[in-house]
Amino acid sequence: MPTIGGMRTAVIRVDVDPAGELSRDVFEAKMSDLTIRAVKSGISLPVPDMDSLPPRRREIQLLIEGDDTEKMSDTALALCAEVFGAGVRPGPVTFVSRGTDDDAHGVLAGFGITGEIDRAHDAAGYDILTVRLARADLARIPESRIQTAIEAATNSEVVIVAI
């Protein structure tokens, strides 16, 4: 699923049957209904392997394009609640990483900061990102945390420069 206009893809996890009370048939029927509703809403819903979901851990994943994590999470929860009822519980939210500059900017946004990102290639063709950040931001957030997160999101070498 490609990004749209620089938006990232959030992976919203929702426990749709926390009590584990739904029979397999009912659960599958509700998942079918949820899939139809998700597609109509422009949301991707990878079909979970029903046999691998224990009754008390029926956490599903919805893939939503956007940049407002709270709004996307609320949308996913509301959609799941329409089908499974009010007992659905939110799970963690992560993002699909494609190694783009948008991913790097998304990591910075997750820390509540912004920065300038330049991409270059070394002699072997590997990406090197130079990330320029305000000194005040680096005083609040350890540089190593930022660097590690951006490296993980972009699969690139990262050089942090204080400005």
Protein Blocks (a to p, Z undefined) as FASTA:
>chain_A
ZZeehiacddddddfblnopacfklmmmmmmmmmmmmmmnopacddddfklmcfklcccd
dddedjbfklmmmmmmmmmmmmnojkbccdddddddehiaklmmmmmmmnopacdddddd
dfkopacddddddfklmmmpcfklmmmmmmmmnopacddddZZ
